[in-house]
Amino acid sequence: HVPSELEADTLVGRVDLKECLQSAEFISSSDGNFKVLEDGSVYTTSALSLSAEKKTFTILLKDIQEQLQKKIHVDLVVEGKKTPKTRHARDTVLKRTKRRWGPIPSVMIENSLGPFPLQIQQVQSDTAQNYTIYYSASGPGIDQDPKGLFYIERETGNIFATRAVDREQYPSFQIICFATTPDGYSPEVPLVHTIRIEDDNDNAPYFTQDLFEFCVPENSRPGVVVGKVIAEDRDEPYTLHTTLKYRIVSQTPPITPAFSLHGDTGVISVLLPQLDRELVPSYTLLVEVRDMAGQPFGLCTTGTVVVKIEDMNDNAPSFKQLQYETRVEENRVNVEILRVSVVDLDEPGSPGSGAVYEIIRGNDDQAFEITTDKNTNEGILCVVKGLDYETAKQRVLVIGVNNEAPYVLAPHSQQLSQSTSSVTVHVLDMDEGPVFKPCLLRLDVKECEDIGTAIGRFVAEDPETGNSEGIRYRIPPGQCNWINIDDRSGEVRTVRVLDRDIGEMRRGQCNVTVLAIDRNGKTGTGTIQVCIVPGNKNFPRISQTDYIMCRDRKPICLTAQDGDEAPYGAPFVYRITDRNLASMWKLTPHDDNSWYLSPKSDIPYGIYEIPVSVTDNGGKIGENTVRVNLCDCVTPSECDGRTRQLSGGNVTLGLWAILAMILGSLLLLLILITICGCCGAGVMHRQVTDDCANHNLIISNTEAPGEEVMDHNIIPLQNTCDQGGYGVKTGDQQTFEMVKGRGHTLESVKGGGHQTLGSVKEGGGQPMMDTCRYSYSEWHNFTHPRLGEKVHLCRQDEEQKHSEDYLLSYNYEGKGSLAGSVGCCSDQHEEEALDFLDQLEPKFRTLAETCIKR
């Protein structure tokens, strides 16, 4: 419902567009007298008079992406004219009357021009048909701030506004309406009524900052975001009154537009393909923001944006001059001789313009140095090592320059090249003092050298003459007192015995400053570096020399130590210096420092003191004595220390062992004397007893009787007597009777006669008893002819039957005793000789101990 007369830009009403189409990108009206905004508000474009009672037009909505199209039909009905309706009889029965005490919320236009008081609503109670009703109200705008803005007529219930309202200050009011009778009765419940203030586009948008400042690197590509401007509007949100549009009004400097501004978001982006800070360091943009979606009738505001172009190192520095010349006196040190400057188009003070100088050529000896003055950006050339006029009268240097920051090439630009310049340095001749060549002399001295040992010469030359005549040398005091120097010849000698194990010499090095003075008093200095070289001063020593070896005879690991450094330490060579003990013990290598000591054979238990020499890699020999207690034990803790001690290859026996040997020797001597006395008589009977047989017959472990051999070559034993084992000696026939078994006689087939083994003593045929002891001559006379005969038969027998009977093979049962045989059949060249008792070997102690036990 609208008035019949409508002015231009008058709000007709609102249409809910989203209910018809959620996302409408295109909105248009079929009637040019009306325009439709994005929020659905319908405005007149010009003054309009509605002559007809109803006017109709269509709103067209399009969604381009979804390719949808919708239409909304709008009917405008002139107020005050009602459309007649055909009524039926039933209508009176079905009609529902709307209750008037609860009207819809009231709407008041913001900043309304009146006329005031302006009626905005009426409230009525249905009980007014039966009662006299008075209306009243209270709340904000009536009896609360802002007071007096609204009032209600007491009799009619009309609500009036007394003045215009600002929506941004009071967007709505809630008042309470009352209906009462004159006597105070309230037939109606109090009514809460809302008065909404409809927004008017009375506020222009504004920028959140007075000045926006942004930075962007030069040579940035198009599309790079520079920044974003932000504006706000105090009008009602989500309406056309607060729908803002941005645009760039102008640019300073007024050249090709360099930036673009997004109309909806306010984002500023690079537009110009090449931003050069050296040409335009900054841009100033005048931007505008307008509400009503940018419509010409919308309110607008302008703001300022400053975009600074950040410098990039796209310009190389270059020297102002390509050649420089300077002078310097020889031997001057740490003196400035030249300043050079460069030109750089990049921003001063930035890393892109900061110069870094370098010497490219001509400074092989590192005599020059160039640095940068941070205040002026100039290069400072200095001499850091003295120059020698006699060596070079001038030096030519080539210097180059770069920037602190790396180069960044601009689009479509060529590679930058380094700028260089040449510097000629003229060296001025000066009268100078002596010079040591070399200025640092290293002298190596072996440890423990004698005092006064010459270790070298350190001489200086006069640069003017090139010789050492007239130059004196001396060592200033206050230095390490290791050496002195001859004042004329420069010969260096030691004044102390240098030992790395003593106090200040532990470092092994000392620097000594030497002065050289010429005839004119000019001085020069040099340095002698004295280094103590490790020598072979220490003997290798075995760290542990006392050991216990049990019956398992596990080798002992001997480890030597030497305080000398390489090459005078390991590897070590071990050797047993005693020849007798070397035959009993052996040494085998383990590693560079250790060797194993072990017995060669089954040597007796005892304490052995073994002299062992250890030779280091430098040839120095250390003598050591290793004491090994060879004990009959399982673990070393079981050994009680009561073992015998062997030293120098001789056996030292204990007191009880010596006493046992003496008693055994006396007992053996007594037995031998008794045997000799019995065998020294004339003809006698010899009764061979079991005890005598034990001394002469070897008892073998025969496990069964042997076969009886019947051969004429075997010497028969004839039975000569039945008297139970007597041996009888006569003049015509000598017989020997064995008491074991039957009596037999040793018979000789040689010469056809019988001969028996016997000893014929002086005194005739008197029979005498013997103790079965025969002399060597008797045994030799009996056995020699028979053995010769048997050997002759064995040679003539081709089938070697005789040799099979006499030559028997035996298994090897081990090495024989060093003491030799002690039986009664020993080969003695002299009869009854007993001198062998004086040369008994160590193993005879076993026999002595056995004799003592028996």
C-alpha positions in Angstrom: 0.0 0.0 0.0 1.5 3.3 -1.1 0.3 6.9 -1.4 -1.0 8.0 -4.8 1.8 10.5 -5.1 5.4 9.3 -4.8 8.5 11.5 -4.9 11.9 10.6 -6.4 14.2 8.3 -4.4 11.3 7.4 -2.1 11.4 4.0 -0.4 8.4 2.1 -1.5 9.0 -1.1 0.4 11.2 -4.2 0.7 11.1 -7.5 -1.0 12.7 -10.7 0.4 14.9 -11.6 -2.5 16.8 -14.5 -0.7 13.5 -16.3 -0.1 13.1 -16.5 -3.9 16.8 -16.9 -4.9 19.7 -17.2 -2.4 22.5 -15.8 -4.6 21.2 -13.2 -7.1 24.1 -11.7 -9.1 21.8 -9.7 -11.4 18.7 -7.7 -10.2 16.5 -5.6 -12.5 13.0 -4.1 -12.6 10.6 -4.4 -15.5 9.4 -0.8 -14.7 12.0 1.9 -15.1 10.3 4.1 -12.5 11.5 1.7 -9.8 14.9 0.4 -8.9 15.7 -2.6 -6.6 18.8 -2.7 -4.4 20.6 -5.9 -3.2 18.8 -6.0 0.1 15.4 -5.9 -1.7 14.6 -2.3 -1.1 12.4 -0.7 -3.8 13.0 3.0 -4.6 11.4 5.3 -7.1 13.7 6.7 -9.6 11.6 9.8 -10.3 8.4 11.5 -9.1 5.4 9.3 -9.8 1.6 9.7 -9.6 -0.5 6.6 -9.4 -3.8 7.2 -11.2 -5.0 3.7 -11.1 -5.9 1.9 -7.9 -3.1 -0.7 -8.5 0.1 -0.8 -10.3 2.1 -4.0 -11.1 5.7 -4.6 -12.1 8.2 -7.5 -12.1 11.6 -7.9 -10.4 14.0 -10.2 -12.4 16.7 -12.2 -10.5 19.5 -14.1 -12.2 22.3 -16.4 -10.9 24.9 -16.5 -13.7 27.0 -19.4 -12.2 24.0 -21.7 -11.6 22.2 -20.3 -14.6 19.0 -19.8 -12.7 16.4 -17.1 -13.3 13.4 -16.1 -11.0 10.7 -13.5 -11.2 8.9 -11.6 -8.4 5.6 -9.8 -9.1 5.0 -6.6 -7.1 1.6 -5.0 -6.7 1.3 -1.4 -5.6 -2.1 -0.5 -4.1 -3.1 3.1 -3.5 -4.1 3.8 0.1 -7.7 4.8 0.9 -9.3 2.7 -1.8 -10.6 -0.8 -1.0 -11.4 -3.5 -3.4 -15.0 -4.6 -3.1 -15.5 -8.2 -2.2 -18.5 -10.4 -2.8 -19.8 -11.6 0.4 -21.7 -14.8 1.1 -24.2 -15.6 3.8 -21.7 -17.9 5.6 -19.1 -15.1 5.9 -20.8 -13.7 9.0 -20.5 -17.0 10.8 -16.8 -17.7 9.7 -15.4 -14.2 10.3 -12.6 -14.0 12.9 -12.1 -10.6 14.6 -8.4 -9.6 15.2 -7.7 -8.6 18.7 -6.6 -4.9 18.8 -4.8 -4.9 22.2 -1.7 -6.5 20.6 -0.7 -4.6 17.5 2.4 -5.2 15.4 5.6 -3.3 16.3 5.6 0.3 15.3 8.1 1.7 12.8 9.4 5.3 12.8 11.6 6.7 10.1 15.0 8.0 11.4 15.4 11.7 11.2 11.7 12.1 10.2 10.8 15.7 9.3 7.3 15.5 10.8 5.0 17.2 11.2 5.1 16.7 14.9 3.5 15.4 16.9 3.6 12.5 14.5 1.2 9.6 15.1 3.0 6.3 14.8 0.6 3.7 16.2 -2.7 3.2 18.1 -3.5 0.6 20.8 -7.1 -0.2 21.7 -8.7 -2.7 24.1 -11.7 -4.8 23.0 -13.2 -4.1 26.5 -13.8 -0.6 25.4 -17.2 -1.8 24.0 -18.3 -2.5 27.6 -16.3 -0.2 29.7 -14.8 3.3 29.6 -11.1 2.7 29.1 -8.3 5.1 29.7 -4.9 4.4 28.1 -1.4 5.2 29.6 2.2 4.2 28.9 5.6 4.2 30.5 9.2 3.3 29.6 12.1 4.7 27.6 11.1 7.8 25.6 8.1 8.5 27.8 9.0 8.7 31.5 12.6 7.5 31.0 15.5 9.0 29.0 15.0 10.3 26.5 11.9 11.6 28.2 9.0 13.2 26.3 9.9 11.6 23.0 6.6 9.7 22.9 3.2 10.1 24.5 -0.2 8.3 24.3 -3.6 9.9 24.2 -5.7 8.9 27.2 -9.0 8.4 25.5 -8.0 7.1 22.0 -4.8 5.1 22.6 -2.9 6.9 19.8 0.9 7.0 20.2 2.6 10.1 19.0 6.3 11.1 18.5 7.2 14.6 19.5 10.6 14.9 17.6 13.0 13.2 15.2 15.1 10.2 16.5 18.7 9.2 15.6 18.8 5.4 15.0 22.5 5.2 15.7 21.7 6.5 19.2 18.4 4.8 19.8 17.7 1.9 17.5 14.5 0.9 19.2 12.2 1.5 22.2 10.1 -0.8 24.3 7.2 0.8 26.1 4.5 -0.6 28.4 0.9 0.3 27.6 -1.9 0.1 30.2 -5.7 0.0 29.8 -7.8 0.9 32.9 -11.3 1.9 33.8 -12.0 5.1 35.6 -12.2 3.3 38.9 -8.7 1.8 38.4 -9.7 -1.7 37.1 -7.4 -3.2 34.6 -9.3 -5.5 32.2 -6.2 -6.1 30.1 -2.8 -7.3 30.9 -0.1 -4.6 30.4 1.1 -4.6 26.8 4.8 -4.4 25.8 5.0 -2.5 22.6 8.2 -2.1 20.5 8.9 1.0 18.4 11.6 0.3 15.9 13.6 3.2 14.3 14.0 2.5 10.6 17.5 3.4 9.4 18.1 6.4 7.1 21.4 6.7 5.2 22.5 9.7 7.2 26.1 8.5 7.9 28.8 8.6 5.3 31.5 5.8 5.5 34.9 6.7 7.0 38.4 5.2 6.9 39.8 3.7 10.1 43.1 5.6 9.6 43.8 9.1 8.5 46.9 7.9 6.5 47.7 4.4 5.2 51.4 3.6 4.7 52.6 0.5 2.9 55.9 -0.7 1.5 56.6 -2.9 -1.5 60.0 -4.1 -2.9 61.0 -2.6 -6.1 60.8 -4.7 -9.2 57.8 -6.6 -7.7 55.7 -8.5 -10.1 52.1 -7.4 -10.9 49.5 -8.9 -8.5 51.8 -8.6 -5.5 49.6 -7.4 -2.6 50.8 -4.1 -1.2 48.2 -3.6 1.6 44.5 -3.1 2.5 42.5 -0.1 3.3 39.6 -0.4 5.8 36.5 1.8 6.1 33.4 1.6 8.3 29.8 2.9 8.2 27.6 3.6 11.3 24.4 2.9 9.5 22.5 -0.3 9.9 24.6 -3.3 9.0 23.9 -5.6 6.1 22.0 -3.0 4.3 22.8 -0.9 1.2 23.5 1.9 3.6 26.6 0.0 4.8 27.5 -1.7 1.5 30.8 0.0 0.6 32.8 0.3 -2.6 36.5 1.5 -3.0 38.3 3.2 -5.8 41.5 5.1 -6.5 40.7 8.7 -7.3 44.3 9.9 -8.2 48.0 9.0 -8.0 51.0 11.1 -7.3 53.2 11.3 -9.3 50.6 11.4 -12.1 52.3 8.8 -14.3 51.2 5.4 -15.5 49.0 3.9 -12.8 51.2 1.6 -10.6 48.6 0.1 -8.3 45.0 -1.2 -8.4 42.4 -1.2 -5.7 39.8 -4.0 -5.3 36.4 -2.3 -5.0 34.9 -4.7 -2.4 37.8 -5.7 -0.2 40.0 -2.6 -0.3 43.2 -4.6 -1.2 45.9 -2.7 -3.0 48.0 -4.6 -5.5 50.9 -3.9 -7.9 49.8 -3.0 -11.4 52.9 -1.6 -13.0 55.2 -4.4 -14.2 58.4 -2.6 -13.1 58.7 -0.4 -10.0 62.1 1.3 -9.9 63.0 3.0 -6.6 65.7 5.0 -8.2 63.1 6.6 -10.5 60.1 6.9 -8.1 60.8 6.3 -4.4 57.2 6.5 -3.3 53.6 6.9 -4.5 50.7 8.8 -2.9 47.2 7.5 -3.7 43.9 9.3 -3.1 41.2 6.6 -2.5 37.4 6.9 -2.1 34.9 4.8 -0.3 31.1 5.1 -1.1 28.1 3.4 0.5 24.9 2.3 -1.3 27.2 -0.2 -3.2 28.9 2.6 -4.9 25.7 4.2 -6.4 26.1 7.8 -7.3 23.6 8.8 -4.7 25.5 7.0 -2.0 27.6 8.9 0.6 31.4 8.9 0.2 34.7 9.7 1.9 38.3 9.9 0.7 41.5 8.9 2.3 45.3 8.9 1.6 47.6 6.0 1.0 51.4 6.3 0.7 53.3 3.4 -0.9 57.0 3.4 -0.4 59.2 1.5 -2.8 61.8 -0.6 -0.8 65.3 -0.7 -2.2 66.7 -3.8 -3.7 70.4 -4.2 -4.5 69.9 -4.0 -8.3 72.7 -1.5 -8.8 76.4 -2.4 -8.5 78.9 0.1 -6.9 81.5 1.6 -9.2 84.8 3.3 -8.4 85.0 7.1 -9.0 88.6 6.6 -10.4 90.0 3.7 -12.3 93.6 4.4 -11.2 95.2 5.5 -7.9 98.9 6.3 -6.8 100.3 6.5 -3.3 103.6 6.4 -1.4 104.8 4.7 1.8 108.1 4.4 3.6 109.7 1.0 3.8 109.2 -0.9 7.1 106.2 1.2 8.1 103.5 -0.9 9.6 99.7 -0.3 10.3 99.7 3.0 8.4 96.9 4.3 6.2 98.2 5.1 2.7 95.0 5.7 0.5 91.3 6.2 0.6 89.1 5.2 -2.4 85.4 6.0 -3.0 82.6 4.5 -5.1 79.2 5.5 -6.5 76.1 3.4 -5.8 72.6 4.3 -6.9 70.9 2.2 -4.3 69.5 3.7 -1.1 72.3 5.2 1.0 72.9 3.5 4.3 71.2 0.3 3.2 72.9 -3.1 2.8 72.4 -2.6 -1.0 74.7 0.4 -1.0 77.2 -0.6 1.7 80.6 -1.2 0.0 82.8 -4.2 0.7 86.3 -3.8 -0.7 88.8 -6.5 -1.5 92.3 -6.8 -2.9 92.2 -9.0 -6.0 95.8 -9.1 -7.1 99.2 -8.0 -5.9 98.9 -8.9 -2.2 100.3 -12.4 -2.1 102.4 -11.7 1.0 99.4 -10.2 2.8 101.3 -6.9 3.3 98.2 -4.7 2.5 94.7 -4.6 4.0 91.6 -2.6 2.9 88.6 -1.9 5.1 85.4 0.2 4.8 84.7 3.4 6.6 81.0 3.0 7.7 80.4 6.7 7.8 81.7 7.7 4.4 81.5 4.3 2.6 85.1 4.8 1.5 87.8 2.1 1.3 90.8 2.6 3.5 94.1 1.0 2.2 96.7 0.2 4.9 100.1 -1.5 5.1 100.1 -4.2 7.8 103.5 -5.7 7.0 106.7 -3.6 6.5 107.7 -3.3 2.8 111.3 -3.7 1.7 112.7 -1.2 -0.7 115.5 -3.5 -1.7 113.1 -6.2 -2.6 110.5 -4.2 -4.5 110.5 -0.4 -5.2 106.8 -0.4 -6.0 103.8 -2.5 -5.7 100.7 -2.6 -8.0 97.4 -3.7 -6.5 94.1 -4.4 -8.1 91.1 -3.8 -5.8 87.4 -4.6 -6.3 84.2 -3.6 -4.6 80.9 -5.4 -3.9 77.8 -4.7 -1.7 76.9 -6.2 1.6 73.6 -7.5 0.2 73.6 -9.9 -2.7 72.6 -8.6 -6.1 69.0 -8.8 -7.3 68.6 -8.6 -11.0 65.7 -6.5 -12.3 63.5 -8.0 -14.9 64.9 -8.0 -18.4 68.3 -6.7 -17.1 71.8 -8.0 -17.7 74.3 -9.6 -15.3 76.1 -7.1 -13.1 79.9 -7.0 -13.3 82.3 -6.1 -10.5 84.0 -2.8 -10.6 87.8 -2.7 -10.2 90.6 -0.2 -9.9 94.4 -0.3 -9.8 96.6 1.2 -7.1 100.3 1.8 -7.5 102.2 2.0 -4.2 105.7 3.5 -4.4 108.1 2.3 -1.7 110.5 4.9 -0.3 114.0 3.9 0.7 115.0 4.3 4.4 118.1 3.5 6.5 117.0 0.3 8.4 118.6 -2.0 10.9 119.7 -5.6 10.6 117.3 -8.2 9.4 117.3 -11.8 10.5 116.7 -14.3 7.7 114.6 -16.2 8.7 113.1 -14.0 11.3 111.9 -17.2 13.2 114.5 -20.0 13.6 113.5 -23.3 15.1 116.2 -25.3 16.8 115.5 -28.9 18.0 117.6 -30.0 21.0 117.6 -33.6 22.3 116.9 -34.2 25.9 119.8 -34.3 28.4 122.3 -32.8 26.0 125.5 -31.6 27.7 125.8 -28.0 28.7 127.5 -25.9 26.1 126.3 -28.1 23.1 126.2 -26.0 19.9 122.7 -26.3 18.5 122.9 -23.8 15.6 123.6 -20.3 14.3 121.2 -17.3 14.1 122.7 -14.4 12.1 121.3 -11.2 10.7 122.2 -9.1 7.6 122.4 -5.4 6.9 119.8 -4.7 4.1 122.1 -2.0 2.8 125.3 -4.1 2.5 123.8 -7.6 2.3 126.4 -9.0 4.8 126.7 -9.5 8.6 129.9 -7.5 9.2 129.9 -5.4 12.4 126.7 -6.9 13.7 126.6 -7.9 17.4 124.0 -10.2 19.0 122.5 -10.4 22.4 119.5 -11.9 24.2 117.5 -9.5 26.3 117.0 -10.5 30.0 113.7 -11.8 31.3 113.4 -14.8 29.0 113.8 -18.5 29.6 117.5 -19.2 30.4 118.0 -22.2 28.1 120.5 -20.9 25.6 123.0 -18.1 24.9 124.3 -16.7 21.7 127.8 -15.6 20.7 127.8 -11.8 20.3 129.9 -12.0 17.2 129.3 -15.3 15.4 125.7 -15.8 16.4 126.4 -19.4 17.4 123.7 -20.7 19.8 124.7 -23.0 22.7 122.8 -24.6 25.6 123.4 -23.3 29.1 121.3 -25.9 30.9 120.6 -29.6 30.6 117.2 -29.6 28.9 114.9 -32.2 30.4 111.1 -32.3 29.6 110.4 -33.7 33.1 111.6 -30.6 34.9 109.4 -27.7 35.8 109.4 -25.0 33.1 110.6 -27.4 30.5 107.5 -29.6 30.6 106.0 -27.6 27.7 109.0 -28.7 25.6 109.3 -25.3 23.9 110.5 -21.8 24.5 110.7 -18.7 22.3 113.7 -16.5 22.8 114.0 -13.0 21.3 117.4 -12.1 19.9 118.6 -8.5 19.2 121.0 -7.7 16.3 122.8 -4.3 16.5 124.8 -2.7 13.7 127.5 -0.1 13.8 125.0 2.8 13.6 123.0 1.5 16.6 120.1 0.3 14.4 118.6 -2.8 15.9 116.7 -5.8 14.4 114.9 -8.6 16.2 114.5 -12.2 15.5 113.1 -15.2 17.4 114.6 -18.5 18.2 112.2 -21.3 19.0 113.9 -23.9 21.1 112.1 -27.2 21.0 113.2 -30.1 23.3 113.1 -33.3 21.2 112.3 -36.4 23.3 115.5 -38.6 23.7 116.2 -42.1 24.8 116.9 -41.3 28.4 114.9 -43.9 30.2 115.5 -47.6 30.6 112.6 -50.0 30.0 111.5 -51.6 33.2 109.2 -54.5 33.8 106.3 -53.2 35.9 105.8 -56.4 37.9 108.6 -58.9 38.7 107.1 -61.2 41.3 104.8 -64.0 40.1 103.4 -67.4 41.3 103.0 -70.2 38.7 100.9 -73.2 39.6 101.0 -76.7 38.3 99.0 -75.7 35.2 102.1 -73.8 34.1 100.1 -71.0 32.6 102.4 -68.5 30.8 103.2 -65.2 32.7 102.6 -61.9 30.8 105.6 -59.6 31.4 104.8 -55.9 30.6 107.5 -53.2 30.3 107.2 -49.5 30.6 109.4 -46.8 29.2 109.1 -43.1 30.0 110.4 -42.1 26.6 108.2 -41.0 23.7 108.2 -42.5 20.2 110.4 -43.6 18.6 112.3 -44.6 21.7 109.7 -46.6 23.5 107.8 -49.7 22.2 108.2 -52.2 20.7 110.3 -54.0 23.3 112.5 -57.0 22.8 112.8 -59.4 25.8 115.7 -61.9 26.4 116.8 -64.2 29.2 120.5 -63.4 29.9 121.3 -66.5 31.9 122.2 -69.4 29.7 121.2 -72.1 32.1 117.8 -70.5 32.8 117.3 -69.9 29.1 117.4 -73.6 28.6 114.6 -74.0 31.1 112.4 -71.0 30.3 111.3 -69.3 27.1 109.9 -65.9 26.1 107.4 -65.5 23.3 106.1 -62.1 22.0 102.5 -61.0 22.8 102.4 -57.3 21.6 104.7 -54.3 21.4 104.9 -54.0 25.2 104.4 -57.5 26.5 105.9 -60.9 26.2 104.9 -64.3 27.7 107.3 -66.2 30.0 106.7 -70.0 30.3 108.8 -73.1 31.1 110.2 -75.1 28.3 109.8 -78.5 29.9 108.7 -80.2 33.1 111.1 -78.4 35.4 111.1 -78.9 39.2 109.0 -76.8 41.6 110.9 -74.0 43.2 111.6 -70.3 43.2 113.5 -69.1 40.1 115.1 -65.7 39.8 115.3 -65.1 36.0 117.4 -62.2 34.7 115.5 -60.7 31.8 116.8 -57.8 29.6 114.4 -55.5 27.8 115.5 -53.5 24.8 113.5 -50.5 23.6 113.1 -49.3 20.1 116.1 -46.9 20.6 118.4 -49.7 21.6 118.5 -48.9 25.3 118.6 -52.1 27.5 117.0 -52.4 30.9 118.1 -55.2 33.2 115.3 -56.8 35.2 115.0 -59.8 37.5 111.8 -61.7 37.4 111.1 -63.9 40.4 108.8 -66.8 39.6 107.6 -69.1 42.4 106.8 -72.4 40.6 104.5 -74.0 43.1 102.6 -77.3 43.3 99.2 -75.6 43.6 96.0 -75.1 41.8 95.5 -71.4 42.7 98.3 -69.0 43.8 96.6 -68.5 47.2 97.4 -72.2 48.0 101.2 -71.7 47.7 102.8 -71.5 51.2 106.2 -70.3 50.0 108.2 -73.4 51.2 109.5 -74.3 47.7 113.1 -74.6 46.7 114.9 -71.8 45.1 116.9 -72.2 41.9 119.3 -69.5 40.8 121.9 -69.3 38.1 121.2 -72.8 36.9 122.3 -74.5 40.2 119.9 -76.3 42.6 119.9 -75.1 46.2 118.4 -77.8 48.5 116.9 -77.4 51.8 118.4 -78.6 55.1 116.3 -81.8 55.2 117.0 -82.6 51.6 120.8 -82.2 52.2 120.6 -84.5 55.2 118.6 -87.1 53.3 121.2 -87.1 50.5 124.1 -87.6 53.0 122.4 -90.5 54.8 121.5 -92.1 51.4 125.0 -91.8 50.2 126.5 -93.4 53.3 124.0 -96.2 53.1 124.8 -96.9 49.5 128.5 -96.8 50.2 128.1 -99.3 53.0 126.2 -101.7 50.7 128.9 -101.4 48.0 131.7 -102.1 50.4 129.9 -105.1 51.8 129.3 -106.5 48.2 133.0 -106.0 47.3 134.1 -107.8 50.4 132.0 -110.8 49.7 133.1 -111.0 46.1 136.9 -110.7 46.9 137.3 -114.3 48.4 138.5 -117.4 46.6 136.3 -120.2 45.4 133.0 -120.2 47.2 129.4 -120.9 46.7 127.2 -118.0 45.6 123.7 -118.0 46.7 121.7 -115.6 44.7 119.0 -114.3 47.0 116.0 -112.3 46.1 117.6 -109.2 47.4 120.7 -109.8 45.2 118.5 -110.4 42.2 116.8 -107.1 42.7 120.1 -105.3 42.2 121.2 -107.3 39.1 118.1 -108.6 37.3 115.6 -106.2 35.8 112.1 -107.2 36.6 109.9 -106.7 33.6 106.1 -106.6 33.6 105.7 -110.0 32.0 102.0 -110.9 31.7 102.4 -114.5 30.6 105.1 -117.2 30.4 107.3 -117.1 27.3 107.6 -119.9 24.7 110.4 -122.4 25.3 113.0 -121.9 22.5 115.0 -125.0 21.5 118.0 -123.8 19.6 121.6 -124.9 19.8 122.7 -121.3 19.4 121.2 -120.5 22.8 123.5 -120.9 25.8 122.2 -123.8 27.9 122.1 -123.8 31.6 123.1 -127.2 32.9 121.9 -128.7 36.2 125.0 -129.5 38.2 123.7 -129.7 41.7 120.6 -130.2 43.7 121.7 -128.3 46.7 119.2 -125.6 46.5 121.1 -122.8 44.8 124.8 -122.7 45.5 127.4 -121.7 43.0 130.5 -123.9 43.2 133.8 -122.9 41.7 136.4 -125.6 41.0 139.7 -125.7 39.1 138.6 -128.0 36.2 135.0 -126.9 35.8 133.4 -123.7 36.9 129.6 -123.8 37.3 127.1 -121.2 38.3 123.8 -122.2 39.8 120.7 -119.9 40.0 118.3 -120.3 42.8 115.4 -119.2 40.7 113.6 -122.4 39.5 115.9 -125.3 38.6 119.7 -125.1 38.6 121.3 -124.4 35.2 124.8 -123.8 34.0 126.0 -121.2 31.4 127.7 -123.4 28.9 129.9 -122.3 26.1 130.0 -124.4 22.9 133.2 -122.8 21.9 136.1 -125.3 22.1 134.0 -128.2 23.1 134.6 -127.7 26.8 132.4 -126.3 29.5 133.1 -123.0 31.1 131.0 -121.3 33.8 131.0 -117.6 34.9 132.9 -117.3 38.1 135.5 -115.5 40.0 138.5 -117.6 40.8 140.3 -116.2 43.8 143.7 -117.0 45.0 143.8 -119.8 47.7 143.1 -123.0 45.8 139.8 -124.7 45.4 138.3 -123.7 48.7 134.7 -123.0 48.1 133.5 -119.7 49.4 130.1 -117.9 49.4 129.9 -114.8 47.2 127.4 -112.0 47.1 126.9 -112.1 43.3 129.1 -109.1 42.6 131.3 -109.5 39.6 134.1 -107.3 38.3 134.1 -105.8 34.9 136.9 -108.0 33.7 135.0 -111.2 34.7 131.9 -110.1 32.9 133.8 -109.0 29.8 135.8 -112.3 29.6 132.5 -114.2 29.8 130.4 -112.3 27.4 132.8 -111.0 24.7 133.5 -114.3 22.9 129.9 -115.3 22.9 128.6 -112.0 21.6 131.2 -112.2 18.8 130.0 -115.6 17.8 126.4 -114.6 17.7 127.2 -111.5 15.6 129.1 -113.8 13.2 126.1 -116.2 12.8 123.8 -113.3 12.2 125.9 -112.0 9.3 126.0 -115.5 7.6 122.2 -116.0 7.9 120.5 -114.6 4.9 117.0 -115.1 6.3 118.1 -113.2 9.4 116.5 -115.7 11.8 119.2 -115.2 14.3 118.7 -111.4 14.3 115.0 -111.8 14.9 115.8 -113.7 18.1 118.3 -111.1 19.5 117.4 -107.8 18.0 114.2 -106.6 19.6 112.3 -103.3 19.1 111.1 -101.2 22.0 108.9 -98.2 22.2 110.4 -94.9 23.1 109.6 -94.1 26.7 111.2 -90.7 27.1 114.5 -89.0 27.6 116.9 -90.8 29.9 118.2 -89.4 33.2 121.1 -87.0 33.2 122.6 -89.0 36.1 123.1 -92.1 34.0 122.9 -95.6 35.3 123.6 -96.5 38.9 123.0 -100.3 38.7 125.6 -102.9 39.6 126.2 -103.6 35.9 127.4 -100.1 35.0 130.2 -99.9 32.6 133.2 -99.1 34.8 136.7 -99.1 33.4 138.2 -99.6 36.8 137.1 -102.4 39.1 135.1 -101.3 42.1 135.3 -97.6 41.1 132.9 -95.4 43.2 134.0 -92.0 42.0 130.7 -91.5 40.3 129.1 -90.8 43.7 130.9 -87.4 43.7 129.3 -86.3 40.4 125.6 -87.1 41.1 123.2 -85.0 39.0 120.2 -83.2 40.6 117.8 -86.0 39.8 119.7 -88.4 42.2 117.8 -86.7 45.0 114.8 -88.9 44.2 117.0 -92.0 44.9 118.3 -90.5 48.1 114.8 -89.8 49.3 113.8 -93.4 48.4 116.7 -94.8 50.4 115.8 -92.7 53.5 112.2 -94.1 53.4 113.5 -97.7 53.1 
